[in-house]
Amino acid sequence: MDAAGPIIVFDTDCVLCSGMVAFVLAHERASDLRFAGAWSAEGLALAGRHGFTRDDLEETFLVIDGDRALARSDGGIAVARHLRRPWRWLAMAAILPRPMRDALYVFVARRRYRWFGRRRDCTIIPPAQRHRFIGLPGNPGSG
């Protein structure tokens, strides 16, 4: 796998999180982002290398960009920067204080299963994009 692009480590069982991945695939400017399942051996290892535990991944997704790991709203802002207009303008949320952004992020993260649902391996990997996914089953529609 090409080591060029940032990696989004996300909850593959979360309908909201898997929907975010589908949204990113549909609206990204370039195909440079990669994706790793948070519960896979690869996703847990990536998180662990940056000081995040399995419990930490219950409340956030990570964007691993080189030696940096961005979590919560910083991760969301990093992803927004990879999207086409008008979606990349969401990165302007960086002007808000991080505690305010993160409080909103955690509020939604703690309720995501209740509001959006949870399904085991609900991520659908488009066949043409399989090469960009790390530690996920290669079978589209597995969830």
Summary of the structure (lengths in Angstrom):
residues: 143
radius of gyration: 14.2
end to end distance: 24.2
largest distance: 40.7
contacts: 422
relative contact order: 0.21
helix: 47%
strand: 15%
